[in-house]
Structure formats: C-alpha cells, structure tokens
Amino acid sequence: MKNPRIRSYKMHLAARELLLSDRTVADIAGEFGYDNSSKFAGAFQAVMGCSPRTYRANAGARQPAPGSLEREMIILE
C-alpha cells in the first residue's frame, strides 16, 4: 500500500473489528484486502505496535486515544 494514512486508517478499523468481534484474524485480514494473514499482521504491527492477536488478547490496551480514528477520517477526506 502506498499511502501510509490509508494503511493507518484501515489498521485502526481492523483493530476495532478485532475488539468488537470474535472473527478470526484471517477473516478480518481478508476484509481489509489482505489475502495473506502474515502480511496483514506485519502491516498491523507497523501501525499499532503489536500483532493482531496480542492486540486482541490485551483488549486493545494500546488502542489509540479517543477521537484519533475520527481525525484520520477527516484527514483522508
């Protein structure tokens, strides 16, 4: 992916999905355009600072501050 803002936005949406659903990481990866869950995990780690499984296990302890996702949405518009 060429635009880091778009990747960041997608990973924040994926993080939300990890917290709010019991879907598999592979399923969520596919929703966000990754046919390989390893590549998704690498992109997620680069943006969120931990793997998707660790993020979910820690209940999003490293999740962004409230409002940061909304700010990213405004930037992309």
C-alpha positions in Angstrom: 0.0 0.0 0.0 1.4 3.3 -1.0 -0.4 5.8 1.2 0.5 5.4 4.9 -2.6 7.4 6.0 -4.9 4.9 4.3 -3.0 2.0 5.8 -3.2 3.5 9.2 -6.9 4.1 8.8 -7.5 0.6 7.7 -5.5 -0.9 10.5 -7.4 1.2 13.1 -10.7 -0.1 11.6 -9.3 -3.6 11.8 -8.3 -3.0 15.4 -11.8 -2.0 16.2 -13.1 -5.2 14.5 -10.6 -7.3 16.5 -12.1 -5.9 19.7 -15.7 -5.9 18.8 -16.0 -9.3 17.1 -14.8 -12.9 17.5 -13.9 -13.2 13.9 -10.6 -14.8 13.0 -7.6 -12.6 12.2 -7.5 -14.2 8.7 -11.1 -13.3 8.1 -10.5 -9.7 9.2 -7.4 -9.6 7.0 -9.4 -10.6 4.0 -12.0 -7.9 4.7 -9.2 -5.3 4.5 -7.7 -6.6 1.3 -5.0 -8.9 2.6 -5.1 -12.4 1.2 -2.2 -13.4 3.4 -2.7 -13.0 7.2 1.0 -12.8 7.7 1.2 -9.6 5.6 -1.8 -8.2 7.4 -0.1 -9.0 10.7 3.0 -7.2 9.6 1.1 -4.1 8.5 -0.9 -4.2 11.7 2.2 -4.4 13.8 3.8 -1.5 11.9 0.8 0.8 12.7 -0.5 -0.5 16.0 2.8 -1.6 17.7 1.8 -5.2 18.3 0.4 -8.2 16.5 -3.4 -8.5 15.9 -3.5 -11.5 18.3 -1.6 -9.6 21.0 -3.8 -6.5 20.5 -7.0 -8.7 20.9 -5.5 -10.5 23.9 -4.7 -7.3 25.7 -8.2 -5.9 24.9 -6.7 -3.0 22.9 -4.6 -1.7 25.8 -2.6 0.1 23.1 -5.6 1.4 21.3 -5.4 5.0 20.0 -6.7 7.9 22.1 -10.4 8.6 21.7 -11.1 10.6 18.6 -7.9 9.7 16.7 -9.7 7.5 14.3 -12.2 10.3 13.5 -9.3 12.7 13.0 -7.7 10.2 10.5 -11.1 10.0 8.7 -11.2 13.8 8.3 -7.6 13.9 7.0 -8.5 11.3 4.3 -11.5 13.3 3.1 
